[in-house]
Amino acid sequence: MQDDIKAEVLLVGHYFKELIDKYNRMQTKKRLYKDIKDLTIIDIKTIIVIGKDMRSMSEVASSLDVTSGTSTVAIDRLIAKGYVERIRDLEDRRQVFVKLSADGVKVYETAEEVKNEVIERVFGVLSPEERKVTIDIFKKINNQFSELFPEENCKK
C-alpha cells in the first residue's frame, strides 16, 4: 500500500476507534442513564437486550457477550427488582426464556428514548447528503467486518 494511502487508512482507523471509545464512554450510568435510579448499567444493558420480545437465556448471554452464568446473575437481580420475568418452556423444562415486566418495558422505552436523543444530536449535525454518505460508508465497513470475522455474525 502506498505511504499516503496507508496514512489515510490509519487516520480513518484512528477516528473510528475514537468514535467507538466515546460512544462506549457515553453509555455509562452517570452520563446516559442517570435518571434510571435503581439499576446498574449492566441491568440497563440487559433490559435493552431483552427488549420487547421474549428471549432465551442463551440469546441474552450471547448478545451481552458474557457467559450464561453472568447473564443468570443479571437476570436474577432484575427478577428480584421486578423488571424481568422468567418463563420455562412447557415441553422442554431445560429451556428458559425471559421477558420484561411492565416496569421493565418502561425502563426499556426510557433507555431507548435517551439513546435515540443522543444519536439524533450527534448525527443531526450532518446534512442529508452527509447522512446518506455516512450510511453507505457504515454499511460498507459493516460488510467488511462480516467478511473478515464471519463467526461474529452469529452473535446478533
QUISULMO-V84674 format. One record per run of one state. SS is the DSSP state (h for helix, s for strand, l for the rest). FROM is the first residue (numbers start at 0). TO is the last residue. If there is no record, write none. Layout:
ss->SS from->FROM to->TO
ss->SS from->FROM to->TO
This chain:
ss->l from->0 to->1
ss->h from->2 to->25
ss->l from->26 to->39
ss->h from->40 to->49
ss->l from->50 to->53
ss->s from->54 to->55
ss->h from->56 to->63
ss->l from->64 to->66
ss->h from->67 to->80
ss->l from->81 to->82
ss->s from->83 to->87
ss->l from->88 to->94
ss->s from->95 to->99
ss->l from->100 to->100
ss->h from->101 to->122
ss->l from->123 to->126
ss->h from->127 to->147
ss->l from->148 to->148
ss->h from->149 to->154
ss->l from->155 to->155
